Amino acid sequence: MKKSKLINSFKYAIEGLFYSIKNERNLFIHFIIMILVISFGFIFKIKLYEWFICIILFILVISLELINTSLELTLDVICEEKRKKIKDAKDVAAASVLISAIGATIIGLLIFIPKILNLI
């Protein structure tokens, strides 16, 4: 029994990921950017520690986007009519994704701009 519960938990998590990629434009965009960064990482032969940084940032931004999506879906079920506190909660969750994405972008630029400038 325990093994099937464990397998089901992975199955549900993967279903949630695919649901979010399919239905959440921003998460889809984050995945496209992640694929581009991985491609550029191979092209520019980034160092191992730079890969670690990129991977941690991928995990951070995508995890926050998934939490944001979960919160928005839950709040939409709890309260269908527009309420200021519900809007505020959604906005704060979205802000956490924005802050992490801005930080990831800045760090990504710090990693890749010197490599691009070395080609010029």
GULUM-112532 format. One record per atom (N, C-alpha, C, CB): residue in one letter; x, y, z; residue number from 0. Coordinates in nm, 2 decimals. Each point is the difference from the previous one (the first is absolute). Glycine has a CB too. Example, Ala and Ser with C-alpha at 12.3 -4.5 7.8 and 13.67 -1.06 7.14 Angstrom:
// GULUM-112532
+----+--------+--------+--------+-----+
: aa :     c1 :     c2 :     c3 :   i :
+----+--------+--------+--------+-----+
:  A :   1.32 :  -0.57 :   0.78 :   0 :
:  A :  -0.09 :   0.12 :   0.00 :   0 :
:  A :   0.09 :   0.12 :   0.00 :   0 :
:  A :  -0.19 :  -0.12 :   0.12 :   0 :
:  S :   0.15 :   0.23 :  -0.19 :   1 :
:  S :   0.09 :   0.11 :   0.00 :   1 :
:  S :  -0.08 :   0.11 :   0.08 :   1 :
:  S :   0.12 :  -0.06 :  -0.22 :   1 :
+----+--------+--------+--------+-----+
***
This chain:
// GULUM-112532
+----+--------+--------+--------+-----+
: aa :     c1 :     c2 :     c3 :   i :
+----+--------+--------+--------+-----+
:  M :   0.08 :  -0.12 :   0.00 :   0 :
:  M :  -0.08 :   0.12 :   0.00 :   0 :
:  M :   0.09 :   0.13 :   0.00 :   0 :
:  M :  -0.18 :  -0.13 :   0.12 :   0 :
:  K :   0.28 :   0.13 :  -0.04 :   1 :
:  K :   0.08 :   0.12 :   0.01 :   1 :
:  K :   0.07 :   0.03 :  -0.13 :   1 :
:  K :   0.04 :  -0.05 :   0.24 :   1 :
:  K :   0.00 :  -0.05 :  -0.31 :   2 :
:  K :   0.07 :   0.02 :  -0.13 :   2 :
:  K :  -0.10 :   0.07 :  -0.10 :   2 :
:  K :   0.15 :  -0.20 :   0.04 :   2 :
:  S :  -0.27 :   0.16 :  -0.05 :   3 :
:  S :  -0.10 :   0.06 :  -0.09 :   3 :
:  S :  -0.03 :   0.14 :   0.04 :   3 :
:  S :  -0.10 :  -0.23 :  -0.04 :   3 :
:  K :   0.10 :   0.26 :   0.17 :   4 :
:  K :  -0.03 :   0.14 :   0.04 :   4 :
:  K :   0.12 :   0.09 :  -0.04 :   4 :
:  K :  -0.13 :  -0.08 :   0.20 :   4 :
:  L :   0.25 :   0.03 :  -0.19 :   5 :
:  L :   0.12 :   0.07 :  -0.04 :   5 :
:  L :  -0.01 :   0.03 :  -0.15 :   5 :
:  L :   0.14 :  -0.10 :   0.19 :   5 :
:  I :  -0.17 :  -0.01 :  -0.27 :   6 :
:  I :   0.00 :   0.02 :  -0.14 :   6 :
:  I :  -0.11 :   0.10 :  -0.04 :   6 :
:  I :   0.08 :  -0.24 :  -0.03 :   6 :
:  N :  -0.20 :   0.23 :   0.10 :   7 :
:  N :  -0.11 :   0.09 :  -0.03 :   7 :
:  N :   0.04 :   0.14 :   0.03 :   7 :
:  N :  -0.16 :  -0.18 :   0.05 :   7 :
:  S :   0.24 :   0.20 :   0.06 :   8 :
:  S :   0.04 :   0.14 :   0.03 :   8 :
:  S :   0.09 :   0.06 :  -0.11 :   8 :
:  S :  -0.02 :  -0.06 :   0.25 :   8 :
:  F :   0.11 :  -0.02 :  -0.30 :   9 :
:  F :   0.08 :   0.05 :  -0.12 :   9 :
:  F :  -0.09 :   0.02 :  -0.12 :   9 :
:  F :   0.20 :  -0.12 :   0.09 :   9 :
:  K :  -0.30 :   0.03 :  -0.11 :  10 :
:  K :  -0.09 :   0.02 :  -0.11 :  10 :
:  K :  -0.08 :   0.13 :   0.01 :  10 :
:  K :  -0.01 :  -0.26 :  -0.02 :  10 :
:  Y :  -0.04 :   0.29 :   0.13 :  11 :
:  Y :  -0.08 :   0.12 :   0.02 :  11 :
:  Y :   0.09 :   0.12 :  -0.01 :  11 :
:  Y :  -0.15 :  -0.12 :   0.15 :  11 :
:  A :   0.27 :   0.11 :  -0.10 :  12 :
:  A :   0.09 :   0.12 :  -0.02 :  12 :
:  A :   0.03 :   0.03 :  -0.14 :  12 :
:  A :   0.10 :  -0.06 :   0.22 :  12 :
:  I :  -0.07 :  -0.05 :  -0.30 :  13 :
:  I :   0.03 :   0.02 :  -0.14 :  13 :
:  I :  -0.13 :   0.05 :  -0.07 :  13 :
:  I :   0.17 :  -0.19 :   0.01 :  13 :
:  E :  -0.29 :   0.14 :   0.02 :  14 :
:  E :  -0.12 :   0.05 :  -0.06 :  14 :
:  E :  -0.02 :   0.15 :   0.03 :  14 :
:  E :  -0.10 :  -0.23 :   0.03 :  14 :
:  G :   0.14 :   0.27 :   0.10 :  15 :
:  G :  -0.01 :   0.14 :   0.03 :  15 :
:  G :   0.10 :   0.09 :  -0.08 :  15 :
:  G :  -0.07 :  -0.07 :   0.23 :  15 :
:  L :   0.19 :   0.01 :  -0.25 :  16 :
:  L :   0.09 :   0.08 :  -0.08 :  16 :
:  L :  -0.04 :   0.01 :  -0.14 :  16 :
:  L :   0.18 :  -0.09 :   0.15 :  16 :
:  F :  -0.23 :  -0.01 :  -0.21 :  17 :
:  F :  -0.05 :   0.01 :  -0.14 :  17 :
:  F :  -0.12 :   0.09 :  -0.01 :  17 :
:  F :   0.09 :  -0.23 :  -0.05 :  17 :
:  Y :  -0.18 :   0.22 :   0.15 :  18 :
:  Y :  -0.12 :   0.09 :   0.00 :  18 :
:  Y :   0.05 :   0.14 :   0.00 :  18 :
:  Y :  -0.14 :  -0.17 :   0.12 :  18 :
:  S :   0.23 :   0.20 :  -0.03 :  19 :
:  S :   0.05 :   0.14 :   0.01 :  19 :
:  S :   0.07 :   0.05 :  -0.13 :  19 :
:  S :   0.02 :  -0.04 :   0.25 :  19 :
:  I :   0.06 :  -0.04 :  -0.31 :  20 :
:  I :   0.07 :   0.04 :  -0.12 :  20 :
:  I :  -0.10 :   0.02 :  -0.11 :  20 :
:  I :   0.20 :  -0.13 :   0.07 :  20 :
:  K :  -0.30 :   0.05 :  -0.08 :  21 :
:  K :  -0.10 :   0.01 :  -0.10 :  21 :
:  K :  -0.09 :   0.12 :   0.02 :  21 :
:  K :   0.00 :  -0.25 :  -0.03 :  21 :
:  N :  -0.04 :   0.28 :   0.15 :  22 :
:  N :  -0.10 :   0.10 :   0.03 :  22 :
:  N :   0.05 :   0.13 :   0.05 :  22 :
:  N :  -0.14 :  -0.18 :   0.05 :  22 :
:  E :   0.27 :   0.19 :  -0.01 :  23 :
:  E :   0.06 :   0.12 :   0.06 :  23 :
:  E :   0.10 :   0.06 :  -0.10 :  23 :
:  E :  -0.05 :  -0.08 :   0.24 :  23 :
:  R :   0.02 :   0.18 :  -0.30 :  24 :
:  R :   0.09 :   0.06 :  -0.10 :  24 :
:  R :   0.13 :   0.04 :   0.06 :  24 :
:  R :  -0.20 :   0.09 :  -0.12 :  24 :
:  N :   0.20 :  -0.03 :   0.24 :  25 :
:  N :   0.13 :   0.04 :   0.06 :  25 :
:  N :   0.09 :  -0.12 :   0.03 :  25 :
:  N :  -0.11 :   0.20 :   0.09 :  25 :
:  L :   0.05 :  -0.31 :  -0.05 :  26 :
:  L :   0.09 :  -0.12 :   0.03 :  26 :
:  L :   0.05 :  -0.05 :  -0.13 :  26 :
:  L :  -0.14 :  -0.06 :   0.20 :  26 :
:  F :   0.07 :   0.06 :  -0.30 :  27 :
:  F :   0.04 :  -0.05 :  -0.14 :  27 :
:  F :   0.12 :   0.09 :  -0.04 :  27 :
:  F :  -0.23 :  -0.08 :  -0.06 :  27 :
:  I :   0.22 :   0.21 :   0.08 :  28 :
:  I :   0.11 :   0.10 :  -0.03 :  28 :
:  I :   0.12 :  -0.03 :   0.08 :  28 :
:  I :  -0.17 :   0.17 :  -0.06 :  28 :
:  H :   0.16 :  -0.20 :   0.19 :  29 :
:  H :   0.11 :  -0.04 :   0.08 :  29 :
:  H :   0.07 :  -0.12 :  -0.05 :  29 :
:  H :  -0.11 :   0.10 :   0.20 :  29 :
:  F :   0.03 :  -0.20 :  -0.24 :  30 :
:  F :   0.06 :  -0.12 :  -0.06 :  30 :
:  F :   0.08 :   0.02 :  -0.13 :  30 :
:  F :  -0.18 :  -0.13 :   0.11 :  30 :
:  I :   0.12 :   0.22 :  -0.19 :  31 :
:  I :   0.07 :   0.04 :  -0.13 :  31 :
:  I :   0.14 :   0.07 :   0.04 :  31 :
:  I :  -0.23 :   0.02 :  -0.13 :  31 :
:  I :   0.22 :   0.07 :   0.22 :  32 :
:  I :   0.12 :   0.07 :   0.04 :  32 :
:  I :   0.10 :  -0.10 :   0.06 :  32 :
:  I :  -0.13 :   0.21 :   0.04 :  32 :
:  M :   0.09 :  -0.30 :   0.04 :  33 :
:  M :   0.09 :  -0.10 :   0.06 :  33 :
:  M :   0.06 :  -0.08 :  -0.11 :  33 :
:  M :  -0.14 :  -0.02 :   0.20 :  33 :
:  I :   0.07 :  -0.02 :  -0.31 :  34 :
:  I :   0.06 :  -0.08 :  -0.11 :  34 :
:  I :   0.10 :   0.09 :  -0.07 :  34 :
:  I :  -0.21 :  -0.13 :  -0.03 :  34 :
:  L :   0.18 :   0.26 :   0.01 :  35 :
:  L :   0.10 :   0.09 :  -0.06 :  35 :
:  L :   0.13 :   0.01 :   0.08 :  35 :
:  L :  -0.19 :   0.13 :  -0.11 :  35 :
:  V :   0.17 :  -0.11 :   0.24 :  36 :
:  V :   0.12 :   0.01 :   0.09 :  36 :
:  V :   0.08 :  -0.12 :   0.00 :  36 :
:  V :  -0.13 :   0.16 :   0.14 :  36 :
:  I :   0.07 :  -0.28 :  -0.14 :  37 :
:  I :   0.07 :  -0.12 :  -0.01 :  37 :
:  I :   0.08 :  -0.01 :  -0.13 :  37 :
:  I :  -0.18 :  -0.12 :   0.14 :  37 :
:  S :   0.11 :   0.16 :  -0.25 :  38 :
:  S :   0.07 :  -0.01 :  -0.13 :  38 :
:  S :   0.12 :   0.10 :   0.00 :  38 :
:  S :  -0.22 :  -0.05 :  -0.11 :  38 :
:  F :   0.20 :   0.17 :   0.16 :  39 :
:  F :   0.11 :   0.09 :   0.00 :  39 :
:  F :   0.11 :  -0.04 :   0.10 :  39 :
:  F :  -0.16 :   0.18 :  -0.05 :  39 :
:  G :   0.12 :  -0.25 :   0.15 :  40 :
:  G :   0.10 :  -0.06 :   0.10 :  40 :
:  G :   0.09 :  -0.10 :  -0.07 :  40 :
:  G :  -0.16 :   0.03 :   0.18 :  40 :
:  F :   0.11 :  -0.11 :  -0.27 :  41 :
:  F :   0.08 :  -0.09 :  -0.08 :  41 :
:  F :   0.08 :   0.07 :  -0.10 :  41 :
:  F :  -0.17 :  -0.18 :   0.03 :  41 :
:  I :   0.11 :   0.28 :  -0.10 :  42 :
:  I :   0.07 :   0.07 :  -0.11 :  42 :
:  I :   0.12 :   0.08 :   0.06 :  42 :
:  I :  -0.21 :   0.02 :  -0.12 :  42 :
:  F :   0.19 :   0.04 :   0.24 :  43 :
:  F :   0.11 :   0.08 :   0.06 :  43 :
:  F :   0.08 :  -0.08 :   0.10 :  43 :
:  F :  -0.14 :   0.20 :  -0.03 :  43 :
:  K :   0.11 :  -0.32 :   0.05 :  44 :
:  K :   0.08 :  -0.09 :   0.08 :  44 :
:  K :   0.02 :   0.06 :   0.14 :  44 :
:  K :   0.12 :  -0.09 :  -0.20 :  44 :
:  I :  -0.24 :   0.12 :   0.27 :  45 :
:  I :   0.01 :   0.06 :   0.13 :  45 :
:  I :   0.06 :  -0.10 :   0.10 :  45 :
:  I :  -0.20 :   0.14 :  -0.05 :  45 :
:  K :   0.26 :  -0.09 :   0.15 :  46 :
:  K :   0.06 :  -0.08 :   0.11 :  46 :
:  K :  -0.10 :  -0.07 :   0.08 :  46 :
:  K :   0.19 :   0.16 :   0.01 :  46 :
:  L :  -0.14 :  -0.26 :   0.06 :  47 :
:  L :  -0.09 :  -0.09 :   0.08 :  47 :
:  L :  -0.07 :   0.08 :   0.11 :  47 :
:  L :   0.16 :  -0.19 :  -0.04 :  47 :
:  Y :  -0.09 :   0.29 :   0.11 :  48 :
:  Y :  -0.07 :   0.07 :   0.10 :  48 :
:  Y :  -0.11 :   0.09 :  -0.07 :  48 :
:  Y :   0.21 :   0.00 :   0.14 :  48 :
:  E :  -0.19 :   0.05 :  -0.26 :  49 :
:  E :  -0.10 :   0.08 :  -0.07 :  49 :
:  E :  -0.12 :  -0.09 :  -0.04 :  49 :
:  E :   0.18 :   0.15 :  -0.09 :  49 :
:  W :  -0.16 :  -0.27 :   0.06 :  50 :
:  W :  -0.11 :  -0.10 :  -0.02 :  50 :
:  W :  -0.08 :  -0.01 :   0.13 :  50 :
:  W :   0.13 :  -0.13 :  -0.18 :  50 :
:  F :  -0.06 :   0.11 :   0.29 :  51 :
:  F :  -0.07 :  -0.01 :   0.13 :  51 :
:  F :  -0.09 :   0.12 :   0.02 :  51 :
:  F :   0.19 :  -0.14 :   0.10 :  51 :
:  I :  -0.13 :   0.26 :  -0.12 :  52 :
:  I :  -0.08 :   0.12 :   0.02 :  52 :
:  I :  -0.12 :   0.01 :  -0.09 :  52 :
:  I :   0.21 :   0.12 :   0.06 :  52 :
:  C :  -0.19 :  -0.16 :  -0.19 :  53 :
:  C :  -0.12 :   0.00 :  -0.09 :  53 :
:  C :  -0.10 :  -0.10 :   0.04 :  53 :
:  C :   0.15 :   0.07 :  -0.18 :  53 :
:  I :  -0.11 :  -0.19 :   0.22 :  54 :
:  I :  -0.10 :  -0.10 :   0.04 :  54 :
:  I :  -0.08 :   0.04 :   0.13 :  54 :
:  I :   0.15 :  -0.17 :  -0.10 :  54 :
:  I :  -0.08 :   0.23 :   0.19 :  55 :
:  I :  -0.06 :   0.05 :   0.12 :  55 :
:  I :  -0.11 :   0.11 :  -0.03 :  55 :
:  I :   0.21 :  -0.05 :   0.14 :  55 :
:  L :  -0.17 :   0.14 :  -0.24 :  56 :
:  L :  -0.09 :   0.10 :  -0.04 :  56 :
:  L :  -0.12 :  -0.05 :  -0.07 :  56 :
:  L :   0.19 :   0.16 :  -0.01 :  56 :
:  F :  -0.17 :  -0.26 :  -0.08 :  57 :
:  F :  -0.11 :  -0.07 :  -0.07 :  57 :
:  F :  -0.10 :  -0.05 :   0.10 :  57 :
:  F :   0.15 :  -0.06 :  -0.19 :  57 :
:  I :  -0.09 :  -0.01 :   0.29 :  58 :
:  I :  -0.09 :  -0.07 :   0.11 :  58 :
:  I :  -0.08 :   0.11 :   0.07 :  58 :
:  I :   0.17 :  -0.19 :   0.02 :  58 :
:  L :  -0.10 :   0.30 :   0.02 :  59 :
:  L :  -0.06 :   0.11 :   0.07 :  59 :
:  L :  -0.12 :   0.06 :  -0.07 :  59 :
:  L :   0.22 :   0.04 :   0.11 :  59 :
:  V :  -0.19 :   0.00 :  -0.23 :  60 :
:  V :  -0.10 :   0.08 :  -0.08 :  60 :
:  V :  -0.12 :  -0.09 :  -0.04 :  60 :
:  V :   0.18 :   0.14 :  -0.09 :  60 :
:  I :  -0.15 :  -0.26 :   0.05 :  61 :
:  I :  -0.11 :  -0.09 :  -0.04 :  61 :
:  I :  -0.08 :  -0.05 :   0.12 :  61 :
:  I :   0.14 :  -0.08 :  -0.20 :  61 :
:  S :  -0.07 :   0.05 :   0.31 :  62 :
:  S :  -0.08 :  -0.03 :   0.12 :  62 :
:  S :  -0.09 :   0.11 :   0.05 :  62 :
:  S :   0.19 :  -0.15 :   0.06 :  62 :
:  L :  -0.14 :   0.27 :  -0.06 :  63 :
:  L :  -0.08 :   0.11 :   0.04 :  63 :
:  L :  -0.12 :   0.02 :  -0.10 :  63 :
:  L :   0.20 :   0.11 :   0.11 :  63 :
:  E :  -0.17 :  -0.13 :  -0.23 :  64 :
:  E :  -0.11 :   0.01 :  -0.10 :  64 :
:  E :  -0.11 :  -0.10 :   0.02 :  64 :
:  E :   0.16 :   0.09 :  -0.17 :  64 :
:  L :  -0.12 :  -0.21 :   0.21 :  65 :
:  L :  -0.09 :  -0.11 :   0.03 :  65 :
:  L :  -0.08 :   0.03 :   0.12 :  65 :
:  L :   0.15 :  -0.17 :  -0.11 :  65 :
:  I :  -0.08 :   0.22 :   0.22 :  66 :
:  I :  -0.07 :   0.04 :   0.12 :  66 :
:  I :  -0.10 :   0.11 :  -0.03 :  66 :
:  I :   0.20 :  -0.07 :   0.14 :  66 :
:  N :  -0.16 :   0.17 :  -0.22 :  67 :
:  N :  -0.09 :   0.11 :  -0.04 :  67 :
:  N :  -0.12 :  -0.05 :  -0.07 :  67 :
:  N :   0.19 :   0.15 :  -0.01 :  67 :
:  T :  -0.17 :  -0.25 :  -0.08 :  68 :
:  T :  -0.12 :  -0.05 :  -0.07 :  68 :
:  T :  -0.09 :  -0.08 :   0.09 :  68 :
:  T :   0.15 :  -0.02 :  -0.20 :  68 :
:  S :  -0.09 :  -0.06 :   0.29 :  69 :
:  S :  -0.08 :  -0.07 :   0.10 :  69 :
:  S :  -0.08 :   0.09 :   0.08 :  69 :
:  S :   0.17 :  -0.18 :   0.01 :  69 :
:  L :  -0.11 :   0.29 :   0.04 :  70 :
:  L :  -0.07 :   0.10 :   0.08 :  70 :
:  L :  -0.12 :   0.06 :  -0.07 :  70 :
:  L :   0.21 :   0.04 :   0.13 :  70 :
:  E :  -0.18 :   0.00 :  -0.26 :  71 :
:  E :  -0.10 :   0.07 :  -0.08 :  71 :
:  E :  -0.12 :  -0.10 :  -0.02 :  71 :
:  E :   0.18 :   0.14 :  -0.11 :  71 :
:  L :  -0.15 :  -0.26 :   0.08 :  72 :
:  L :  -0.11 :  -0.10 :  -0.03 :  72 :
:  L :  -0.08 :  -0.02 :   0.13 :  72 :
:  L :   0.14 :  -0.12 :  -0.17 :  72 :
:  T :  -0.07 :   0.11 :   0.28 :  73 :
:  T :  -0.07 :  -0.02 :   0.13 :  73 :
:  T :  -0.09 :   0.12 :   0.04 :  73 :
:  T :   0.19 :  -0.15 :   0.07 :  73 :
:  L :  -0.14 :   0.26 :  -0.09 :  74 :
:  L :  -0.07 :   0.13 :   0.03 :  74 :
:  L :  -0.12 :   0.01 :  -0.09 :  74 :
:  L :   0.21 :   0.11 :   0.09 :  74 :
:  D :  -0.20 :  -0.15 :  -0.21 :  75 :
:  D :  -0.11 :   0.01 :  -0.10 :  75 :
:  D :  -0.11 :  -0.09 :   0.04 :  75 :
:  D :   0.16 :   0.06 :  -0.18 :  75 :
:  V :  -0.13 :  -0.18 :   0.24 :  76 :
:  V :  -0.10 :  -0.09 :   0.05 :  76 :
:  V :  -0.07 :   0.05 :   0.12 :  76 :
:  V :   0.13 :  -0.19 :  -0.10 :  76 :
:  I :  -0.05 :   0.25 :   0.19 :  77 :
:  I :  -0.05 :   0.04 :   0.13 :  77 :
:  I :  -0.09 :   0.12 :  -0.02 :  77 :
:  I :   0.20 :  -0.08 :   0.11 :  77 :
:  C :  -0.17 :   0.17 :  -0.20 :  78 :
:  C :  -0.07 :   0.13 :  -0.01 :  78 :
:  C :  -0.01 :   0.03 :  -0.15 :  78 :
:  C :   0.07 :   0.08 :   0.23 :  78 :
:  E :  -0.19 :  -0.09 :  -0.29 :  79 :
:  E :  -0.02 :   0.03 :  -0.14 :  79 :
:  E :  -0.01 :   0.15 :  -0.02 :  79 :
:  E :  -0.11 :  -0.23 :  -0.03 :  79 :
:  E :   0.05 :   0.30 :   0.12 :  80 :
:  E :  -0.02 :   0.14 :  -0.02 :  80 :
:  E :   0.13 :   0.08 :   0.03 :  80 :
:  E :  -0.25 :  -0.02 :   0.06 :  80 :
:  K :   0.26 :   0.14 :  -0.12 :  81 :
:  K :   0.12 :   0.08 :   0.02 :  81 :
:  K :   0.00 :   0.05 :   0.14 :  81 :
:  K :   0.01 :   0.06 :  -0.24 :  81 :
:  R :   0.11 :  -0.08 :   0.31 :  82 :
:  R :   0.02 :   0.06 :   0.13 :  82 :
:  R :   0.14 :   0.05 :   0.01 :  82 :
:  R :  -0.16 :  -0.16 :   0.10 :  82 :
:  K :   0.17 :   0.27 :  -0.03 :  83 :
:  K :   0.13 :   0.07 :   0.00 :  83 :
:  K :   0.11 :  -0.09 :   0.07 :  83 :
:  K :  -0.12 :   0.22 :   0.01 :  83 :
:  K :   0.09 :  -0.29 :   0.10 :  84 :
:  K :   0.10 :  -0.08 :   0.07 :  84 :
:  K :   0.04 :  -0.12 :  -0.09 :  84 :
:  K :  -0.10 :   0.07 :   0.22 :  84 :
:  I :   0.01 :  -0.13 :  -0.30 :  85 :
:  I :   0.03 :  -0.11 :  -0.09 :  85 :
:  I :   0.10 :   0.06 :  -0.11 :  85 :
:  I :  -0.23 :  -0.12 :   0.05 :  85 :
:  K :   0.19 :   0.23 :  -0.10 :  86 :
:  K :   0.09 :   0.06 :  -0.10 :  86 :
:  K :   0.14 :   0.03 :   0.05 :  86 :
:  K :  -0.21 :   0.10 :  -0.11 :  86 :
:  D :   0.21 :  -0.04 :   0.24 :  87 :
:  D :   0.13 :   0.03 :   0.06 :  87 :
:  D :   0.08 :  -0.13 :   0.02 :  87 :
:  D :  -0.11 :   0.20 :   0.11 :  87 :
:  A :   0.05 :  -0.31 :  -0.07 :  88 :
:  A :   0.07 :  -0.12 :   0.02 :  88 :
:  A :   0.06 :  -0.05 :  -0.13 :  88 :
:  A :  -0.15 :  -0.06 :   0.19 :  88 :
:  K :   0.07 :   0.06 :  -0.30 :  89 :
:  K :   0.05 :  -0.04 :  -0.13 :  89 :
:  K :   0.11 :   0.09 :  -0.05 :  89 :
:  K :  -0.22 :  -0.09 :  -0.05 :  89 :
:  D :   0.21 :   0.22 :   0.08 :  90 :
:  D :   0.10 :   0.09 :  -0.05 :  90 :
:  D :   0.13 :  -0.02 :   0.08 :  90 :
:  D :  -0.17 :   0.17 :  -0.06 :  90 :
:  V :   0.17 :  -0.20 :   0.19 :  91 :
:  V :   0.12 :  -0.02 :   0.08 :  91 :
:  V :   0.06 :  -0.13 :  -0.05 :  91 :
:  V :  -0.10 :   0.12 :   0.20 :  91 :
:  A :   0.03 :  -0.22 :  -0.23 :  92 :
:  A :   0.06 :  -0.13 :  -0.05 :  92 :
:  A :   0.06 :   0.03 :  -0.14 :  92 :
:  A :  -0.17 :  -0.14 :   0.13 :  92 :
:  A :   0.11 :   0.21 :  -0.21 :  93 :
:  A :   0.05 :   0.03 :  -0.13 :  93 :
:  A :   0.13 :   0.09 :   0.01 :  93 :
:  A :  -0.23 :  -0.01 :  -0.10 :  93 :
:  A :   0.23 :   0.09 :   0.20 :  94 :
:  A :   0.12 :   0.09 :   0.03 :  94 :
:  A :   0.12 :  -0.09 :   0.03 :  94 :
:  A :  -0.14 :   0.19 :   0.08 :  94 :
:  S :   0.12 :  -0.30 :   0.00 :  95 :
:  S :   0.11 :  -0.09 :   0.04 :  95 :
:  S :   0.06 :  -0.06 :  -0.13 :  95 :
:  S :  -0.11 :  -0.05 :   0.22 :  95 :
:  V :   0.03 :   0.01 :  -0.32 :  96 :
:  V :   0.05 :  -0.05 :  -0.12 :  96 :
:  V :   0.08 :   0.11 :  -0.08 :  96 :
:  V :  -0.20 :  -0.17 :  -0.01 :  96 :
:  L :   0.14 :   0.29 :   0.01 :  97 :
:  L :   0.07 :   0.11 :  -0.07 :  97 :
:  L :   0.13 :   0.03 :   0.06 :  97 :
:  L :  -0.22 :   0.09 :  -0.06 :  97 :
:  I :   0.23 :  -0.08 :   0.19 :  98 :
:  I :   0.13 :   0.03 :   0.06 :  98 :
:  I :   0.10 :  -0.11 :  -0.03 :  98 :
:  I :  -0.12 :   0.12 :   0.19 :  98 :
:  S :   0.08 :  -0.25 :  -0.18 :  99 :
:  S :   0.09 :  -0.11 :  -0.03 :  99 :
:  S :   0.05 :   0.00 :  -0.14 :  99 :
:  S :  -0.11 :  -0.13 :   0.18 :  99 :
:  A :   0.01 :   0.16 :  -0.27 : 100 :
:  A :   0.04 :   0.01 :  -0.15 : 100 :
:  A :   0.09 :   0.11 :  -0.03 : 100 :
:  A :  -0.22 :  -0.10 :  -0.05 : 100 :
:  I :   0.20 :   0.22 :   0.12 : 101 :
:  I :   0.09 :   0.11 :  -0.02 : 101 :
:  I :   0.14 :  -0.04 :   0.05 : 101 :
:  I :  -0.19 :   0.17 :   0.02 : 101 :
:  G :   0.20 :  -0.22 :   0.10 : 102 :
:  G :   0.12 :  -0.05 :   0.05 : 102 :
:  G :   0.07 :  -0.10 :  -0.08 : 102 :
:  G :  -0.09 :   0.05 :   0.22 : 102 :
:  A :   0.02 :  -0.15 :  -0.27 : 103 :
:  A :   0.06 :  -0.10 :  -0.09 : 103 :
:  A :   0.05 :   0.06 :  -0.13 : 103 :
:  A :  -0.16 :  -0.17 :   0.10 : 103 :
:  T :   0.09 :   0.27 :  -0.15 : 104 :
:  T :   0.04 :   0.07 :  -0.12 : 104 :
:  T :   0.13 :   0.07 :   0.02 : 104 :
:  T :  -0.23 :   0.03 :  -0.07 : 104 :
:  I :   0.24 :   0.05 :   0.18 : 105 :
:  I :   0.12 :   0.07 :   0.03 : 105 :
:  I :   0.12 :  -0.09 :   0.02 : 105 :
:  I :  -0.14 :   0.18 :   0.11 : 105 :
:  I :   0.12 :  -0.29 :  -0.04 : 106 :
:  I :   0.11 :  -0.10 :   0.02 : 106 :
:  I :   0.04 :  -0.06 :  -0.13 : 106 :
:  I :  -0.08 :  -0.05 :   0.23 : 106 :
:  G :  -0.02 :   0.01 :  -0.31 : 107 :
:  G :   0.02 :  -0.05 :  -0.14 : 107 :
:  G :   0.09 :   0.09 :  -0.08 : 107 :
:  G :  -0.22 :  -0.13 :   0.01 : 107 :
:  L :   0.18 :   0.26 :  -0.01 : 108 :
:  L :   0.08 :   0.10 :  -0.08 : 108 :
:  L :   0.14 :   0.01 :   0.05 : 108 :
:  L :  -0.21 :   0.12 :  -0.04 : 108 :
:  L :   0.23 :  -0.13 :   0.18 : 109 :
:  L :   0.13 :   0.00 :   0.05 : 109 :
:  L :   0.09 :  -0.12 :  -0.04 : 109 :
:  L :  -0.09 :   0.13 :   0.20 : 109 :
:  I :   0.02 :  -0.24 :  -0.22 : 110 :
:  I :   0.07 :  -0.12 :  -0.05 : 110 :
:  I :   0.03 :   0.01 :  -0.15 : 110 :
:  I :  -0.11 :  -0.14 :   0.18 : 110 :
:  F :   0.01 :   0.18 :  -0.26 : 111 :
:  F :   0.02 :  -0.01 :  -0.14 : 111 :
:  F :   0.06 :   0.12 :  -0.07 : 111 :
:  F :  -0.19 :  -0.15 :   0.01 : 111 :
:  I :   0.17 :   0.27 :   0.04 : 112 :
:  I :   0.05 :   0.12 :  -0.07 : 112 :
:  I :   0.15 :  -0.01 :  -0.02 : 112 :
:  I :  -0.19 :   0.14 :   0.09 : 112 :
:  P :   0.27 :  -0.17 :   0.02 : 113 :
:  P :   0.14 :  -0.01 :  -0.03 : 113 :
:  P :   0.04 :  -0.10 :  -0.11 : 113 :
:  P :   0.03 :   0.07 :   0.24 : 113 :
:  K :  -0.10 :  -0.18 :  -0.24 : 114 :
:  K :   0.03 :  -0.10 :  -0.10 : 114 :
:  K :  -0.04 :   0.05 :  -0.14 : 114 :
:  K :  -0.04 :  -0.18 :   0.16 : 114 :
:  I :  -0.07 :   0.26 :  -0.18 : 115 :
:  I :  -0.03 :   0.06 :  -0.12 : 115 :
:  I :   0.10 :   0.10 :  -0.04 : 115 :
:  I :  -0.25 :  -0.04 :   0.04 : 115 :
:  L :   0.29 :   0.12 :   0.05 : 116 :
:  L :   0.10 :   0.11 :  -0.03 : 116 :
:  L :   0.13 :  -0.06 :  -0.04 : 116 :
:  L :  -0.11 :   0.15 :   0.17 : 116 :
:  N :   0.15 :  -0.27 :  -0.12 : 117 :
:  N :   0.12 :  -0.06 :  -0.04 : 117 :
:  N :   0.00 :  -0.04 :  -0.15 : 117 :
:  N :   0.03 :  -0.08 :   0.24 : 117 :
:  L :  -0.14 :   0.07 :  -0.29 : 118 :
:  L :  -0.01 :  -0.04 :  -0.14 : 118 :
:  L :   0.01 :   0.12 :  -0.10 : 118 :
:  L :  -0.15 :  -0.19 :   0.07 : 118 :
:  I :   0.13 :   0.31 :  -0.01 : 119 :
:  I :   0.00 :   0.12 :  -0.08 : 119 :
:  I :   0.14 :   0.05 :  -0.02 : 119 :
:  I :  -0.23 :   0.06 :   0.08 : 119 :
+----+--------+--------+--------+-----+
***
